Amino acid sequence: MAAESKTTPSVAAVDPLDLEPEREMGAGARDDRPLGTEEIEPETGRRRLEETAAARLQHGLTLLALSLLVVALIYVMLRELAGILKPLAIAVFMCYLIIPAHRWLVRRRIPSLVSYLCIVAIFSGILYGLGTMLYSALAEMNDRIPDYQEKLDGQIDRVEGLLARLPLPRLPGTAPDRPFRQMIEDSISVERVTGLVTSTLGTFIGFSTTLIIVMFYLIFMLAEATHFEQRLRRAFGPRRAERMFQVFVTINGSIAQFIAVKTFISFLKAAFTMAILSLFAVDFYVLWGILTFFANFVPYVGSIAAVTLPIGLSFIQYQSPWIGLTLAVLLIALQEVTGNLLEPWMFGRRLDLSPVIILVALAFWGSLWGVVGMVLSVPLLVSLRIVLQNMEQTRPLARMMADPWGDRVADPNED
């Protein structure tokens, strides 16, 4: 009996009232409600929900304020450091054109250094030739402005003679005898055109100096590109660097493809424009071709400028309006075919960017860097979207930038 009493466990006294809830729930049942939620009063729960909502609102407002502050700081930095960042952006843009050509030459067993030297020399020669032709055309245009003014006066007299035969009401704010002439002279004058050409020449001289800085940036960036993968491995380790490098290659390939195709289409459009204008012997057709090449990178506004200026000059240069109308039909048809048929076919799809975002980017970069910023606005915007699209955390932002009215293209990364 003594041994049995030693091995028998002692049972503590249990109040029968403590067993009532367990009996009510049934044998083997268990209360799975979260601890501390059984006795919460409705008023306390409502207060906690309000505190949580207030905390989330405060966090969102703080994040919004910090985001606006960062955007403002970036804007100020881009504006104040434009002299440094603008040539750097142009050099990066040119790198995406040079590196694919360099790889093509290397695959043909041409040494890497020789390939880079040949490509840089060809680019320098093209830029020098374009700059020389552009400067000569602008200088000649400045000298021939009085002749164009005389021809414009003759055209105005002819139009006024036609309008005098029609019973048209007089425009408000114009002279009663020559309303059409006053309207034209208010919008176009010799002083305005001369000032515009002179300022363009000054801008061109400043841009020539910028191109020298661009070439220095370009040489050093090409030299650094050959060792980028090795430096990435030393910094992050072989396995992590390999994943990062694959993402980097994907992003760079997409950006390079866009820039190469856009440049090729701009070249085709400029060549056909020069051919059409030279066929009709329009003055400064080389200048209008160069303008068409760069204007093709500027959405919406660029195409309008590339068509309007040579058509307007043709109406002034020739007495017959049919030449100007024929040129207008041909140039507008060229813009429509290349913009709506050739570009989507070569890109494989539309740019898939919201028009509002494109216009905001155009205004943003134009206010920062002028004409250079307007030319680079779409390539920079497309590059940003490609980077966001290739990162899982930022992929929703890339989808938000898509064109809501464009053709829906299946996203391979979309769940």
Secondary structure as GFF3:
##gff-version 3
##sequence-region A 1 415
A	DSSP	alpha_helix	2	7	.	.	.	ID=ss1
A	DSSP	three_ten_helix	16	19	.	.	.	ID=ss2
A	DSSP	alpha_helix	20	25	.	.	.	ID=ss3
A	DSSP	alpha_helix	42	80	.	.	.	ID=ss4
A	DSSP	alpha_helix	82	107	.	.	.	ID=ss5
A	DSSP	alpha_helix	112	143	.	.	.	ID=ss6
A	DSSP	alpha_helix	145	164	.	.	.	ID=ss7
A	DSSP	alpha_helix	179	187	.	.	.	ID=ss8
A	DSSP	alpha_helix	190	225	.	.	.	ID=ss9
A	DSSP	alpha_helix	228	236	.	.	.	ID=ss10
A	DSSP	alpha_helix	238	279	.	.	.	ID=ss11
A	DSSP	alpha_helix	285	295	.	.	.	ID=ss12
A	DSSP	alpha_helix	301	317	.	.	.	ID=ss13
A	DSSP	alpha_helix	321	337	.	.	.	ID=ss14
A	DSSP	pi_helix	338	342	.	.	.	ID=ss15
A	DSSP	alpha_helix	343	347	.	.	.	ID=ss16
A	DSSP	alpha_helix	355	389	.	.	.	ID=ss17
A	DSSP	alpha_helix	395	400	.	.	.	ID=ss18
###
